[in-house]
């Protein structure tokens, strides 16, 4: 497998506060890479930095063989590096279908052409297509957030806490969708508080602590690592 996304010695933060300290990770083509860690470890900052929404202070990001370190967020989306942010961030007054159309516009005609298939894939969104996105339940909003990203046909999907705040049945559905998308060939970088579920899916994983990578390995290796088990898996 070839490396799709390579991050080397990345430093990023907000104002005078540096959150990420020389973070180095890789995402291989067609795989799922999980980032686990405690609240405040820098996981969301990492995804926001990779998506061009938090300034990078140092380091290098290479995507699909091209240095994209200084590219703006809209150009990263155009190249296929797409973030599903924590908190879903709907356009609440617009309908479900209009939310999909706004996202699809980033991919032009091909994006709009994907909407019918996405509504088939997420039938609850089809039944809600005319409703304001803000009226959806939390789980339905998360499905819409993922569908919006898929309308762009991402090469790499950055998922930030997709199961946060959802009922167990919906958590199962979200993880099934993530697994299916990986099976379709989309490369996925997953930040997830549910470390056990994330590591079970992950081909590779990294543990962030206070903005630094402190452990890495396959998902299976980290799921049985004593330090990881004690800190994140509730044992």
N, C-alpha and C positions, 0 to 999 in steps of 0.2 A: 504494500500500500504506500502511496505517496503522501507527503505532508501537504495539507491544504492550507492550514493556518499555523504560522510559526511566530511566537511571541518571545522576544529575547530581552532580558534585563529591563522590563517595563517599569517605569516609575510614573505615578499619576496621583492627583489629589485635588483638593478644593481650597482655593485661597492659599493661605500659608501652611496648610496642613497636607503633608504627603501621606497618602493612604497605602499605596502600593510601592514596595521596595524591591526592585530588581527581580520582577516576576518573569519566569521563563516557563512556557508551556508549549505543547504542540497538539494540534488536532489533525488526525490523519483522514484522508478521503474516505467517506462512507462509514465512519465510525461515530460512536458517542463517547464524549469525554466529559466526566463529571468533575465539578469543583465543589468540594465540601469544606465546611468550617463553621465556626460559631458566628453568631450575630456580631457585626462589626469587624469581621476578619478582612473585608475588602472584596468580597465576592461580587457584589453589585457594581462596585467601582470598576472592577476588572471588565465586566461586560460593557458597562457604559463607556469605558475608555476604548475598548475595541470597536465599539459602534460609532466612535467619533463624537460622543456627547460629553466626555470629560477630557480636558486637555492632558496630553501626554507630556511629561517633563523630560523624559529620557527613555532610551530603548528603541527597539525596532519591531515593527509588525509587518510580516510578509504574508500576503494572501494570494493564493493561486500563482505563486512565483513572482509576484510584483510587490515592491515595497509600498505599503499603503499607510505608513505611519502618520503622515501629515494630511491625508485626504479628508475632506469634510464628510459628514454623516450621509448626505444625500448621494455622494459619489460611491461610498461604500455600499449603500443599498443597491445602487445601480449595478454594481459588480457582483452582488449576490450575498453580501454579508449583512444579515438581517436580524435585528433584536426584537424579541417579544419581552417588553419590560415588566418588571414587578409592578403590580397594581393595575395592569391591563390598559389603562389610559385610553378609554373609549372617547369617541366624539359623541357625548351622551344624548344630545338633542337630535342627532341624525339617525336615520334608520339603520338596521343591521345591514341591509343591502348597500346603503350609501357608504357605510364604513368600509365595506369590502371594496367598493368602487374607488374610494379615495386611495386605499392601499394599492389596488391593482393599477392605478394610473402610473405608478412608478415603473411598471413594466410595459406600459403602452397597450396596444391591442391584444398582445398575448396574455397580459394580466387580466383584462376584461373577459377574455375567452375562458379563463380558468374558473370564473365564478360559478357557473352552473354545476361543474363537477364538484366544487367545494361544498355547495349546498346539498348535493347528493351525499357527499361524504359526512356532512354534519347535518343530519335531517332536522334536528331541533332548530337550527338556524334558518332552515327553509320555512318552518312554521312561524318563525318570529321575524321574517325578513322585512316586514313593513313596520315593525315596532321600533320605537326609539331604543338605541343601544343602552341608554341609562336605565331602562325599565327591566333589563334582563337580570336574572339571578347571578350571583358570583361565578358559579360554574359555567353558565351560559356565556358570560362575558369572557371567561378564560378561553372557551372554545372559539369565540369570535376573534379574540386576540391572536390565537394560533392560525385561524383561517386567514386573517388579514396578511400575516407574514407569508403563508403558503401561496397566496395570490401572486406574490412576487417571484415565486419559484427560487427560493434561496439555495445557494451552493452550501452555505454554512448558516445554521439556525442557532442563534444565541437565545437560550431560554432562561429567564430569571424567575425562579421560585414559582413554577407553573401550578403547583399543588397547594400553595399557601391559602389557608383559610377555607378550604373546601371540605365537604363531608367525605367520609371514607369511600363511598361508592363513586363519587366524582373523581376522587384521587385515582382510583383504579382506572377510570375511563381516560383521564389525562395521561397516565403512564402508558396505557395501551396505545393511545394516539402517538405518543413520542416513540414508542418501540416500532410502530408501523411506519412512521416517517423515516426512521433510521433504516428499516428494511427496504424502503423505496430508494435508498441511496443518498439521502440527505445527511450531510455531516452535522453533528449537533454538539454544541458546547452547553452543558446543562449545569446551572447553579440551582441547588435544591437543598432545603433544610432537612428534608426526609432522606438522610444519608443512606439508610439501609436500602430504600427503593432505588435511589440513584446509583449506588454501587452495584446493585444487582443487574442493572441495565448496562453499566459502563464497560466499554472496552479498555479505557484507560481513565485514571482519576488522579486528582491532585488535592492535597489538603492545604488550605490557606490558614495561617495564623498570624494575626497582626500585620497583614499585608505582605507576608512572605510565604513562599512555597516551602513547607517543612517535610512533606512526604509525597511520594508519587509511586505509581505502579499500576498494574491492571486493577480493574474493579474487584476481581476475586481476591487478589493479594491484599488490597486495603480492607476488604470486608472481614478479613480474618487477622489483620494486624492488631496486636494487643492495645497499642496506643489509640488507634482509631475506634476499636470496639469500646474501650473504656470512656472515651471522650464523646463519641457521636452516636453509638449504636445502642446505648441504654443498657449496657451489660458491665 
